[in-house]
Amino acid sequence: MNKKVLSLLLAASVTLLSACNKDDDSKIKVAINTGPDQTLWDTVKQVAHDKYHLDVEVVAFNDYVQPNEALFNKDVDANAFQSLPYLEMQSKERGYHFAVITNTFVFPIAGYSRKIKSLDALPDGATITISNEATTLGRSLLLLQAQGLIKVKPEAGLLPTTLDITANPKNLKFVEVDTPQLARTLDDPQVYVSIINNNFAALANLSASRDGMFMEGKASPYVNAIVAREDNKESPNIQKLKEAFRSQEVLDKANEIYKGDIIKGW
């Protein structure tokens, strides 16, 4: 093979590799939870593509463990599913070194019932189902405390457990359930109230503002966030993702999907 042909082949190879790298540079993979957020991220993807020439691939999980594991293992570049207290707890327990890219929304949890219309009708000894996931469990107990149903130890902070309950005047029974199953417990004849996360409530066609007997307010510390790793938090694609998410188009879509239940976090 003469030198001229070899040079041309090498030049073609370099051009092809550059094109591949450029293609790779325009992509980002994000882990989220299943549910209405998937529809919201269709809008994020569109804005990212149209305004920032960024191709967003979304991977949906049906639990609160895999999105962080996927980020830690570099299977995804970012995730968007968790509240800041949950992120803090998981980082301490699992040694994650993640970075908050931007707050997203507070997705208020609420108390739902198919048996009573108000807490005035809640009988003594009634059963209430709550999440068995530590952060959501604590969040649920604090919401019940805000309704005057129980008291928990102040030193438990944002992560109280049922062992931290110091007052329970109605002798309520608390049953801890896998979070995705909470809505199903509403059909249980023994269950009077269930405290359900916004995304799983939406999957059961429940709205906090429309169907909840009580819900979190704007002062909730449980704002969600887009999270990346420390090693990629400054990458251009992460920053483009942040700007795409914080667009007016995404905010409008979120209000449409969640019917006004969300609280803007940025």
C-alpha positions in Angstrom: 0.0 0.0 0.0 1.6 3.3 -1.0 2.0 6.2 1.4 -0.7 8.3 -0.3 -3.4 5.7 0.1 -2.4 5.0 3.7 -2.6 8.7 4.5 -6.1 8.9 3.0 -7.2 5.9 5.1 -5.8 7.3 8.2 -7.5 10.6 7.6 -10.8 8.9 7.0 -10.4 7.0 10.2 -9.7 10.1 12.2 -12.8 11.8 10.6 -15.0 8.8 11.5 -13.8 8.7 15.1 -14.3 12.4 15.5 -17.9 12.1 14.2 -18.5 9.2 16.6 -17.1 11.2 19.5 -19.2 14.2 18.5 -22.3 12.0 18.5 -21.4 10.6 21.9 -20.8 14.1 23.2 -24.4 15.1 22.4 -26.0 12.3 24.5 -26.9 12.0 28.2 -28.6 9.2 30.1 -30.9 10.0 33.1 -32.5 7.6 35.6 -36.0 8.5 36.9 -39.0 6.7 38.5 -41.8 5.2 36.6 -45.1 7.1 36.6 -46.1 10.6 35.5 -42.5 11.8 35.6 -42.0 9.8 32.4 -44.4 12.1 30.6 -42.7 15.1 32.0 -39.4 13.9 30.8 -40.7 13.7 27.3 -40.9 17.4 27.4 -37.4 17.7 29.0 -36.1 15.6 26.1 -37.8 17.8 23.5 -36.5 21.0 25.0 -33.0 19.6 25.4 -33.0 18.5 21.8 -34.5 21.7 20.3 -32.7 24.3 22.4 -29.4 22.6 23.4 -28.9 20.0 20.8 -28.7 17.4 23.6 -30.2 13.9 23.2 -31.6 12.7 26.5 -32.1 9.0 27.1 -34.4 8.2 30.1 -34.2 5.0 32.1 -37.2 4.4 34.4 -37.1 2.4 37.6 -39.9 1.3 39.8 -38.1 1.7 43.1 -35.9 4.1 45.1 -32.7 2.1 45.1 -31.7 1.4 41.5 -31.5 5.0 40.2 -28.7 5.8 42.7 -27.0 2.5 42.1 -27.1 3.1 38.3 -25.6 6.6 38.8 -22.9 5.2 41.1 -22.0 2.4 38.6 -21.9 5.0 35.8 -24.7 3.3 33.9 -26.4 6.7 33.8 -25.0 10.2 33.9 -27.6 11.7 36.2 -30.8 10.9 38.0 -33.9 12.8 39.0 -36.2 11.1 41.5 -35.2 11.8 45.0 -35.7 14.3 47.8 -32.7 16.0 49.4 -33.2 14.2 52.7 -33.3 10.9 50.9 -30.1 11.7 49.0 -28.4 12.7 52.3 -29.4 9.5 54.0 -28.4 7.3 51.0 -25.0 9.0 50.7 -24.2 8.3 54.4 -25.4 4.7 54.2 -23.8 3.8 50.9 -20.9 6.1 50.5 -22.2 7.9 47.4 -20.4 11.1 46.3 -23.1 12.8 44.3 -23.7 16.4 43.5 -27.0 18.3 43.4 -27.3 19.9 40.0 -30.6 21.7 40.6 -33.6 21.4 42.7 -36.7 20.4 40.8 -40.1 20.2 42.6 -41.6 19.4 45.9 -44.0 16.6 45.2 -46.3 16.7 48.2 -47.3 13.5 49.9 -50.8 13.3 51.2 -53.2 11.3 53.3 -55.9 9.4 51.3 -58.9 7.4 52.4 -61.8 5.5 50.8 -63.6 5.2 54.1 -63.7 8.6 55.6 -64.0 12.2 54.3 -62.1 13.9 57.2 -59.9 13.1 60.1 -62.8 14.0 62.4 -64.3 10.6 61.4 -61.0 8.6 62.1 -61.9 6.1 64.8 -59.6 5.1 67.7 -57.4 2.2 66.9 -57.6 2.8 63.1 -54.9 1.4 60.9 -52.8 3.8 58.8 -50.4 2.5 56.1 -47.1 4.3 55.6 -44.0 3.7 53.5 -41.3 1.3 54.8 -38.6 3.4 53.1 -36.8 5.4 55.8 -37.1 8.9 54.4 -40.7 8.6 53.2 -41.6 6.9 56.5 -40.2 9.8 58.4 -41.8 12.3 56.1 -45.2 10.5 56.6 -44.9 10.6 60.4 -44.1 14.3 60.3 -47.1 14.9 58.2 -49.3 13.0 60.7 -47.8 15.0 63.4 -48.7 18.2 61.6 -52.3 17.0 61.6 -52.2 16.6 65.4 -52.6 12.8 65.3 -49.2 11.9 66.9 -46.1 13.5 68.3 -42.5 12.4 67.6 -39.2 13.1 69.2 -37.8 16.5 67.9 -34.3 15.1 67.9 -35.3 12.6 65.3 -35.2 15.4 62.8 -36.5 14.6 59.3 -36.1 10.8 59.8 -38.3 9.7 62.7 -39.5 6.1 62.9 -42.5 4.7 64.7 -40.1 4.1 67.6 -39.8 7.9 67.9 -43.6 8.4 68.5 -44.1 9.9 71.9 -47.8 10.5 71.8 -50.6 8.6 70.0 -53.8 9.6 71.7 -56.1 7.7 69.2 -53.9 4.5 69.6 -53.5 4.4 65.8 -51.9 1.4 64.3 -49.1 1.9 61.7 -48.4 -0.7 59.1 -45.2 -0.2 56.9 -45.7 -1.1 53.3 -43.5 -1.1 50.1 -44.1 2.4 48.7 -45.4 1.3 45.3 -48.1 -0.8 47.0 -49.5 1.9 49.3 -52.4 2.9 47.0 -53.6 -0.7 46.9 -54.0 -0.7 50.7 -56.8 1.8 50.4 -59.0 -1.2 49.4 -58.1 -3.1 52.5 -61.1 -3.2 54.9 -58.8 -2.6 57.8 -57.0 0.5 56.4 -58.6 3.9 57.1 -55.8 6.1 55.8 -52.7 5.7 53.6 -49.9 8.3 53.2 -48.9 8.1 49.6 -46.1 9.7 47.5 -47.2 12.0 44.7 -45.9 9.8 41.8 -47.4 6.5 43.1 -50.7 8.3 43.9 -50.8 9.6 40.4 -50.4 6.1 39.0 -53.6 5.3 41.0 -55.3 8.4 39.5 -55.2 10.2 42.9 -54.3 13.9 43.2 -53.1 15.3 46.5 -55.1 18.6 46.1 -58.2 16.9 44.8 -58.4 13.6 46.7 -56.1 14.0 49.7 -57.6 14.7 53.1 -54.4 16.5 54.0 -51.1 17.2 52.3 -47.7 18.8 52.7 -47.4 22.5 52.3 -44.9 24.8 50.6 -42.6 24.8 53.6 -41.8 21.1 53.0 -38.0 20.4 53.1 -38.5 17.4 50.8 -37.6 19.1 47.5 -36.5 16.8 44.8 -33.3 17.3 42.7 -31.4 16.3 39.6 -28.2 14.6 40.8 -24.9 13.8 39.1 -21.6 12.4 40.3 -18.8 14.6 41.5 -16.7 13.6 38.5 -19.2 14.8 35.9 -21.2 17.6 37.6 -19.4 20.3 35.6 -19.8 18.6 32.2 -21.5 20.7 29.5 -24.2 18.1 29.0 -25.1 18.1 32.7 -25.4 21.9 32.6 -27.5 21.7 29.4 -29.8 19.2 31.1 -30.2 21.6 34.1 -31.2 24.5 31.8 -33.6 22.3 29.8 -35.3 21.1 33.0 -35.7 24.6 34.3 -37.3 25.9 31.2 -40.8 27.4 31.1 -42.0 24.6 28.9 -41.1 21.9 31.5 -42.7 24.0 34.3 -45.9 24.4 32.4 -46.0 20.6 31.6 -45.4 19.7 35.2 -48.3 21.9 36.3 -50.4 20.3 33.7 -49.5 16.7 34.6 -49.6 17.2 38.3 -52.7 19.4 38.2 -51.1 22.1 40.4 -49.9 19.7 43.1 -46.2 20.5 42.6 -44.2 23.2 44.2 -41.4 24.7 42.1 -38.0 24.2 43.8 -35.6 26.5 41.9 
